[in-house]
Amino acid sequence: MRPVEKWNVGDPDGASGQISHSYIPHGSAASVLIRNLGYFCSYCEVFDSSPQIEHVVPVIQDRSKQHEWANFLLACSRCNGADNKGSKPVVVEELYLPHLNNTLLPFVYLEGGKVQVREGLGPEQRRRAEKTMKLIGLDKYPGNADYPSHNPRDKRWEHRRKAWEVATRKLSAYLSGNLSAQAIAEFAHQKGFFSVWYTVFKAHQAVVRELIDVFEGTKAHFFDENDGYSPIPRGD
């Protein structure tokens, strides 16, 4: 998942106001969240022209957080659907969340649209990563024995697969000198899936810098520029 930095209460809201502690109705925060985080699902990272306001802690679990800015992210209808995160109970401290942690650290993006928990994590880190993965269903794809009744309409894995294939073609064009780093980042921004593009271009720092700059809410201080833009732990 793409790590993001949400604006704080009192910060400029990207228009003519400031971030409020609460938004009533909560839908009134949509345009502010989009200015802050872009038109992307906070979980699967797909570009979505009409992302939903997602309550990190679901309203059914804690109604006091229904209007709180701190409890909002953006999500696609699939990640936010009942067969994935939906209204399932959430204990924030038991998960890796993109606005609180560097969510590039616990997960690995692979060719074929697959996402896996990174090898080498400690026992507690692995538990958190696996719990996050299952809550959102990021590891749902045809043939995964953990999901024998996989919903065929859940195409998130396929979108990642296609993004990987496109990014790989762009990498070939970049290496042959036919595409600039800026052009690649601008193209990726139109498609989403930052983590896929970051993974494919990890060895090419000029492109990674442009990706970080163009995707709203993702910041250079999440990465170690002196270590190939490796993700830096955050909030763990």
Secondary structure by P-SEA (a helix, b strand, c coil): cbbbbcccccccccccccccccccccccaaaaaaaacccccccccccccccccccccccccccccccccccbbbbcccccccccccccccccccccccccccccccccccccccccccccccaaaaaaaaaaaaaaccccccccccccccccccaaaaaaaaaaaaaaaaaaaaaaccccaaaaaaaaaaccaaaaaaaaacccaaaaaaaaaacccccccccccccccccccccc
